[in-house]
Amino acid sequence: MTDVPSHKNALQLLTLGLIFHVIFIASVFDCYFTSPVVHGMLPRRAGPGEAKRVVLIVGDGLRADLLFSVNAFSFVPSSPTIVAPYLRNIIQTRGAFGLSHTRVPTESRPGHVAIIGGMYEDVSAVTKGWKTNPVHFDSVFNQSSHTFSFGSPDILPMFAQGATPGKVDTWSYDEEDEDFTKGTKVQNYCNATALDTWVLDQLRTLFQNASSNDLLDSELRADKVVFFLHLLGLDTTGHSYRPHSEEYMNNIQVVDHIIRRTEELFSNFYHDEETSFIFTADHGMSKIGNHGDGDPDNTRTPLIAWGRGIRGPLPDIIPSSHDEYSRPWQLDDFLRRDVEQADLAPLMAALLGINYPVNSVGILPDADPTRPGYLLPREGESTLARLALANAESILEHYRVKHESKAVQTILYKAFEPLEEFSQDGKPSRISWLCKIERLISDGRWYEARRETAELIKVTLQGIRYLETYNRVLIRIIVMIAYLGWSAYASLSIFPPPASLVSNRQRTVVRLATATILAIFWALFAAERAPWTFYVYVTFPCYFWQQFALRGVPIVVQQFKSSDRRGPFIGRVLFHLVIVVVVLQCMVAAYTHRSLWSIGFFAVGILWPYVSWPSHVRSQHPRLLLSWMSSCLVTGIFPLLSVNKKEDLYMIMCGGTMILAVGAGCTRLASNGAPKAAKLSEIIQASLILLAMTITASSVKSLQAKQGLPIINQISAWVILAVSSIYPFISKAHHSTPTSRIISLFLGFGVCFVILSISVEGLFYAAFTCNLLLWIEVEATVQSNRARAASLNQGYEFHTDDIRVALFFLFFVQVAFFGTGNVASISSFYLEPVYRLVPIFNPFLMAALLIFKIVAPYVILSAVFATLNAKLHLPPFSLFLVALTLTDGMTMAFFLNVTDTGSWLEIGQSISFFCITSLLLVWSAGICTAGEYLMVDTLLFHKSTDSHKLE
């Protein structure tokens, strides 16, 4: 039997676990997603140029299928067969087209960085903000003679900052004009198309001003000029009404009209044919109007190019360039040429004849001679060969800087052999390869030169990846040892101390060995100038395993020696270990197979009572058994429901009504002897929920009618949400039972599940809370004998049943997060409910509200777990300390499953899963601490009442 774990020791363990897990979330980025930005490269010029100017038009959030497909909006009455006739005419008569494939995260900032900078920003940049430059990088804008940019204040500044001063001019509207609930208030328009029309008007004004401004006129008529038109309307409309809507269709038609008018403006101003046009999107949009993850609808964006230096349409080839995705476009007669998003930067550089951006890893579409590209240069094949060579030299320069840096910093460095092994002339193969390509060009063998160049680019990119992942194996090993070390260290809190401790000599040897290992790694990292995080990564496992060697190994040895039958003892340990691993891996699988959560509820609600409960419990408590089974089955329905929900006011109202019903029912059961102040408090909370339902109904109707959000509704909703959420913590009402306190918290956060619900979330919240309340009674009944024994002994004795309770807790932690959301996608958290509070685009406030909604079930779970601990008469945190030893079973699985290759969906999901499970398990530590705090007064009162009864 262990001593009662003091609050101080438990909190120290929880604090250490919190710090450890938060820091090690960064390990996934150090291991898989390091920043691609390096400095010191020499620029390479992309030939003489084909056009005097390039116009880049980005339709933010435009889906390729809805732009290209015939009858894409057939569900809209009187919708046109072709939604964008002008762009389709360009494809069929004078331009080239295809898809531009983006990478995760499919957000505006990384998408524009790829298009304009030619590089894929590391995913961790999201922690530094999407609107400003966490690191400065080169771009097409910076290499141009001048760039004129128009559009969103969220996008334009990132390319102006860090560029040569005065080179990039920006015109943007105010952030307040990005009103998601009725589009925008710019120029008195009532929909988001005004954001796009505003851009066209500013371009028109710029050309008009040039007639009276000689400096502006000279800048506009100079060579190598870039015009950037950022059209945000589609993204705003898609978020507000979803892509498959009449509003989104109308916005595409407006964009089509804007492109027509833009081309006319350039023709009328310049009176030449020296302009190249590129139209694309930074990302697509899912069916539910979100983006950010690797959903194919988010990663496939349209690309259309036309004008000076760009080829016209080509007939399709055999095998066809089209697939099932593009069949509905009915463009099968024309070649579809897909590119990676970063390939657009070298394409624009080649058109203008400027330097390739030095950080670009994009491949010129015309580098590969086996596939048609996008260019139609004046000098033909020779120009294509030289452009491809310059592209290869630019990427190879990127590799050279990384190679030389790694060679200087790394002990026992192993170079990338395909580029660094010496050839017959005594030079590295990359140098010899370049010389060979130059000879082929000088001999006029353009096709062979391009073929060799394409192969060199391919190998160079492999070399860059080799260097970027050079330390991956080492980091993986350290991280895995650290997570295993945490589990071993956390287990020390639940097992009794050994009868005999290690000797002073053994303690000295362990500490000396730990210090030696740590010193070796630190010296290695210092020599290699490793990031500071590497020092931290290796420190944690050294400490964990040192403590386990000093305190845990003697326990294991003692348990093994004290067992009469060592074979069965080892068998039992292995059996429980296998069960734990299987259950945790089932939870891992449930992230991609939602039905496993429902199967889990079936196992917990049906199988567990009949397999594990004592027969007398089932016979003596039939109502409790039936209630538990029914509650599990009802709650298990929610993971089976479709994750693609539409705003449903009826279901929102049903959810609010059910929250009131559960609150009233539980209050009645727990109200015997309750003071009047507690009853009055619950009436006040119920009234706030009714007010929230009334205001939400009004807001939903107004938003669906596209009338915007009434300011009185917005203010009222904020006030009610704030008051209701704070009320349970400031109310002076005394709660005589834990159930009464939990119901107060339940009602307090019930407002959140009315105002911020889109469909059945309120019903889930009510069912989940009932399930947790019944869990307390079930565990107290099943473990009644243990509870009586524990009440007489003020200590904690580990039972194998504690492992089951810990697994139940971890199961509920996951279900609280994923009960109504899409486990496979972070972007499934809908924005429609947020518009009832924040109609103006504010990503961080919107995210904060969604997170607040996620927190609400955990408040109930924390209170329930603290109550369960007390019901079994166990010291605080006892059961959670058992759970703490199991938490990283899932984390390790997701860490090893993270990938930065494959489809964008796989990449996005792997990152999402690791971050979610790490944060959830860290969060579980916090909620247990919060539960002890929230319930401390009620549990102390309840405990004293129980003591009086025993006396």
TAZI-V668952 format. One record per residue. D_LAST is the distance of its C-alpha to the last C-alpha in whole Angstrom. Layout:
d_last->D_LAST
d_last->D_LAST
This chain:
d_last->25
d_last->26
d_last->25
d_last->23
d_last->26
d_last->26
d_last->27
d_last->31
d_last->32
d_last->31
d_last->33
d_last->36
d_last->36
d_last->36
d_last->38
d_last->41
d_last->40
d_last->41
d_last->44
d_last->45
d_last->45
d_last->47
d_last->50
d_last->50
d_last->51
d_last->54
d_last->55
d_last->56
d_last->59
d_last->60
d_last->60
d_last->62
d_last->63
d_last->65
d_last->67
d_last->70
d_last->72
d_last->74
d_last->77
d_last->80
d_last->82
d_last->86
d_last->86
d_last->89
d_last->91
d_last->91
d_last->94
d_last->97
d_last->95
d_last->96
d_last->95
d_last->95
d_last->91
d_last->88
d_last->86
d_last->83
d_last->81
d_last->77
d_last->76
d_last->72
d_last->70
d_last->73
d_last->72
d_last->75
d_last->75
d_last->75
d_last->78
d_last->80
d_last->79
d_last->82
d_last->80
d_last->77
d_last->75
d_last->77
d_last->74
d_last->75
d_last->77
d_last->81
d_last->80
d_last->83
d_last->84
d_last->84
d_last->81
d_last->83
d_last->87
d_last->88
d_last->86
d_last->87
d_last->91
d_last->90
d_last->89
d_last->92
d_last->94
d_last->94
d_last->91
d_last->88
d_last->85
d_last->82
d_last->78
d_last->77
d_last->74
d_last->71
d_last->68
d_last->64
d_last->63
d_last->65
d_last->65
d_last->68
d_last->68
d_last->68
d_last->70
d_last->73
d_last->72
d_last->74
d_last->76
d_last->78
d_last->77
d_last->77
d_last->74
d_last->70
d_last->68
d_last->65
d_last->62
d_last->60
d_last->62
d_last->60
d_last->57
d_last->60
d_last->61
d_last->64
d_last->66
d_last->67
d_last->68
d_last->66
d_last->69
d_last->73
d_last->75
d_last->78
d_last->79
d_last->82
d_last->82
d_last->82
d_last->85
d_last->87
d_last->90
d_last->88
d_last->85
d_last->84
d_last->81
d_last->79
d_last->76
d_last->72
d_last->71
d_last->68
d_last->71
d_last->74
d_last->73
d_last->72
d_last->75
d_last->77
d_last->75
d_last->76
d_last->79
d_last->82
d_last->82
d_last->84
d_last->85
d_last->82
d_last->82
d_last->79
d_last->79
d_last->76
d_last->74
d_last->71
d_last->67
d_last->67
d_last->69
d_last->67
d_last->65
d_last->64
d_last->63
d_last->67
d_last->69
d_last->70
d_last->72
d_last->75
d_last->78
d_last->76
d_last->76
d_last->73
d_last->72
d_last->72
d_last->75
d_last->76
d_last->75
d_last->77
d_last->80
d_last->79
d_last->80
d_last->84
d_last->84
d_last->84
d_last->86
d_last->89
d_last->88
d_last->89
d_last->92
d_last->93
d_last->93
d_last->95
d_last->98
d_last->98
d_last->96
d_last->98
d_last->95
d_last->93
d_last->96
d_last->97
d_last->93
d_last->93
d_last->96
d_last->96
d_last->95
d_last->92
d_last->90
d_last->86
d_last->85
d_last->81
d_last->80
d_last->76
d_last->76
d_last->72
d_last->72
d_last->72
d_last->68
d_last->67
d_last->68
d_last->67
d_last->63
d_last->64
d_last->65
d_last->65
d_last->68
d_last->69
d_last->70
d_last->73
d_last->72
d_last->72
d_last->75
d_last->77
d_last->76
d_last->77
d_last->80
d_last->80
d_last->80
d_last->83
d_last->85
d_last->84
d_last->85
d_last->89
d_last->89
d_last->88
d_last->91
d_last->93
d_last->92
d_last->93
d_last->96
d_last->98
d_last->97
d_last->98
d_last->101
d_last->100
d_last->99
d_last->97
d_last->93
d_last->91
d_last->88
d_last->84
d_last->82
d_last->78
d_last->75
d_last->72
d_last->69
d_last->69
d_last->66
d_last->64
d_last->64
d_last->61
d_last->63
d_last->61
d_last->62
d_last->61
d_last->60
d_last->63
d_last->63
d_last->67
d_last->68
d_last->67
d_last->69
d_last->72
d_last->74
d_last->78
d_last->81
d_last->84
d_last->87
d_last->90
d_last->93
d_last->95
d_last->95
d_last->93
d_last->94
d_last->94
d_last->93
d_last->93
d_last->93
d_last->91
d_last->91
d_last->90
d_last->88
d_last->86
d_last->84
d_last->82
d_last->79
d_last->77
d_last->76
d_last->79
d_last->81
d_last->80
d_last->82
d_last->85
d_last->86
d_last->87
d_last->91
d_last->90
d_last->88
d_last->85
d_last->84
d_last->81
d_last->80
d_last->77
d_last->76
d_last->76
d_last->80
d_last->81
d_last->81
d_last->84
d_last->86
d_last->86
d_last->87
d_last->90
d_last->91
d_last->91
d_last->92
d_last->90
d_last->88
d_last->85
d_last->82
d_last->81
d_last->77
d_last->78
d_last->78
d_last->79
d_last->82
d_last->85
d_last->85
d_last->89
d_last->89
d_last->88
d_last->92
d_last->91
d_last->89
d_last->90
d_last->89
d_last->89
d_last->92
d_last->96
d_last->97
d_last->101
d_last->102
d_last->100
d_last->99
d_last->100
d_last->97
d_last->95
d_last->95
d_last->95
d_last->92
d_last->90
d_last->91
d_last->90
d_last->87
d_last->86
d_last->87
d_last->85
d_last->82
d_last->83
d_last->83
d_last->79
d_last->79
d_last->81
d_last->79
d_last->76
d_last->78
d_last->79
d_last->76
d_last->74
d_last->76
d_last->76
d_last->72
d_last->72
d_last->72
d_last->74
d_last->74
d_last->76
d_last->78
d_last->78
d_last->81
d_last->83
d_last->84
d_last->84
d_last->86
d_last->89
d_last->92
d_last->96
d_last->97
d_last->94
d_last->92
d_last->88
d_last->89
d_last->87
d_last->91
d_last->93
d_last->91
d_last->92
d_last->96
d_last->96
d_last->95
d_last->97
d_last->100
d_last->100
d_last->100
d_last->103
d_last->105
d_last->104
d_last->101
d_last->99
d_last->97
d_last->96
d_last->95
d_last->93
d_last->92
d_last->91
d_last->90
d_last->87
d_last->86
d_last->86
d_last->83
d_last->81
d_last->81
d_last->81
d_last->78
d_last->76
d_last->77
d_last->75
d_last->72
d_last->72
d_last->72
d_last->69
d_last->67
d_last->68
d_last->65
d_last->63
d_last->62
d_last->61
d_last->59
d_last->57
d_last->57
d_last->55
d_last->53
d_last->52
d_last->51
d_last->49
d_last->47
d_last->46
d_last->46
d_last->43
d_last->41
d_last->41
d_last->40
d_last->37
d_last->36
d_last->36
d_last->32
d_last->31
d_last->32
d_last->31
d_last->33
d_last->36
d_last->36
d_last->39
d_last->40
d_last->44
d_last->46
d_last->48
d_last->51
d_last->50
d_last->48
d_last->51
d_last->53
d_last->51
d_last->51
d_last->55
d_last->55
d_last->53
d_last->55
d_last->58
d_last->58
d_last->56
d_last->60
d_last->62
d_last->61
d_last->61
d_last->64
d_last->65
d_last->64
d_last->66
d_last->69
d_last->69
d_last->67
d_last->64
d_last->62
d_last->59
d_last->57
d_last->58
d_last->57
d_last->53
d_last->53
d_last->54
d_last->52
d_last->49
d_last->49
d_last->50
d_last->47
d_last->45
d_last->47
d_last->47
d_last->43
d_last->43
d_last->45
d_last->43
d_last->40
d_last->40
d_last->43
d_last->41
d_last->38
d_last->40
d_last->42
d_last->39
d_last->38
d_last->41
d_last->42
d_last->38
d_last->39
d_last->41
d_last->42
d_last->44
d_last->46
d_last->43
d_last->41
d_last->43
d_last->44
d_last->40
d_last->40
d_last->44
d_last->42
d_last->39
d_last->42
d_last->44
d_last->42
d_last->41
d_last->44
d_last->45
d_last->43
d_last->44
d_last->47
d_last->47
d_last->45
d_last->48
d_last->50
d_last->49
d_last->50
d_last->53
d_last->52
d_last->50
d_last->49
d_last->47
d_last->44
d_last->45
d_last->45
d_last->42
d_last->40
d_last->41
d_last->40
d_last->36
d_last->36
d_last->38
d_last->38
d_last->35
d_last->33
d_last->36
d_last->36
d_last->33
d_last->30
d_last->29
d_last->30
d_last->27
d_last->26
d_last->30
d_last->30
d_last->26
d_last->26
d_last->30
d_last->30
d_last->28
d_last->31
d_last->33
d_last->32
d_last->32
d_last->36
d_last->37
d_last->36
d_last->37
d_last->40
d_last->41
d_last->40
d_last->42
d_last->45
d_last->46
d_last->47
d_last->50
d_last->51
d_last->54
d_last->54
d_last->57
d_last->56
d_last->58
d_last->56
d_last->55
d_last->54
d_last->53
d_last->50
d_last->49
d_last->48
d_last->47
d_last->44
d_last->44
d_last->43
d_last->41
d_last->39
d_last->38
d_last->37
d_last->35
d_last->33
d_last->33
d_last->32
d_last->29
d_last->28
d_last->28
d_last->26
d_last->23
d_last->24
d_last->22
d_last->20
d_last->23
d_last->24
d_last->28
d_last->29
d_last->28
d_last->30
d_last->33
d_last->32
d_last->33
d_last->36
d_last->37
d_last->37
d_last->38
d_last->41
d_last->42
d_last->42
d_last->45
d_last->47
d_last->47
d_last->48
d_last->51
d_last->52
d_last->52
d_last->54
d_last->56
d_last->57
d_last->57
d_last->60
d_last->62
d_last->62
d_last->63
d_last->66
d_last->67
d_last->66
d_last->64
d_last->61
d_last->61
d_last->60
d_last->57
d_last->56
d_last->55
d_last->54
d_last->52
d_last->50
d_last->50
d_last->48
d_last->46
d_last->45
d_last->44
d_last->42
d_last->40
d_last->39
d_last->38
d_last->36
d_last->33
d_last->33
d_last->34
d_last->32
d_last->30
d_last->28
d_last->24
d_last->23
d_last->19
d_last->19
d_last->21
d_last->24
d_last->25
d_last->26
d_last->28
d_last->30
d_last->30
d_last->32
d_last->34
d_last->35
d_last->36
d_last->38
d_last->39
d_last->42
d_last->44
d_last->44
d_last->46
d_last->48
d_last->49
d_last->49
d_last->52
d_last->51
d_last->48
d_last->45
d_last->43
d_last->43
d_last->42
d_last->39
d_last->38
d_last->38
d_last->36
d_last->33
d_last->32
d_last->33
d_last->31
d_last->28
d_last->28
d_last->28
d_last->24
d_last->23
d_last->25
d_last->24
d_last->21
d_last->21
d_last->24
d_last->22
d_last->19
d_last->19
d_last->19
d_last->17
d_last->14
d_last->16
d_last->16
d_last->13
d_last->12
d_last->16
d_last->17
d_last->20
d_last->23
d_last->25
d_last->28
d_last->28
d_last->31
d_last->29
d_last->29
d_last->33
d_last->33
d_last->30
d_last->32
d_last->36
d_last->34
d_last->33
d_last->37
d_last->38
d_last->36
d_last->38
d_last->41
d_last->41
d_last->40
d_last->43
d_last->45
d_last->44
d_last->47
d_last->49
d_last->52
d_last->51
d_last->54
d_last->55
d_last->54
d_last->57
d_last->55
d_last->53
d_last->55
d_last->56
d_last->57
d_last->53
d_last->54
d_last->57
d_last->55
d_last->54
d_last->57
d_last->60
d_last->62
d_last->62
d_last->59
d_last->58
d_last->56
d_last->54
d_last->54
d_last->53
d_last->50
d_last->49
d_last->49
d_last->47
d_last->44
d_last->44
d_last->43
d_last->40
d_last->39
d_last->37
d_last->36
d_last->34
d_last->32
d_last->32
d_last->31
d_last->28
d_last->27
d_last->27
d_last->25
d_last->22
d_last->23
d_last->22
d_last->19
d_last->18
d_last->19
d_last->16
d_last->20
d_last->21
d_last->23
d_last->27
d_last->26
d_last->27
d_last->30
d_last->31
d_last->32
d_last->34
d_last->36
d_last->37
d_last->39
d_last->40
d_last->44
d_last->45
d_last->46
d_last->47
d_last->49
d_last->51
d_last->52
d_last->53
d_last->56
d_last->57
d_last->58
d_last->61
d_last->64
d_last->67
d_last->67
d_last->67
d_last->66
d_last->63
d_last->62
d_last->62
d_last->60
d_last->57
d_last->57
d_last->56
d_last->54
d_last->52
d_last->51
d_last->51
d_last->48
d_last->46
d_last->46
d_last->45
d_last->42
d_last->41
d_last->41
d_last->39
d_last->36
d_last->35
d_last->36
d_last->34
d_last->31
d_last->31
d_last->31
d_last->28
d_last->26
d_last->28
d_last->28
d_last->24
d_last->23
d_last->21
d_last->20
d_last->18
d_last->17
d_last->16
d_last->14
d_last->13
d_last->11
d_last->10
d_last->9
d_last->6
d_last->5
d_last->5
d_last->4
d_last->0
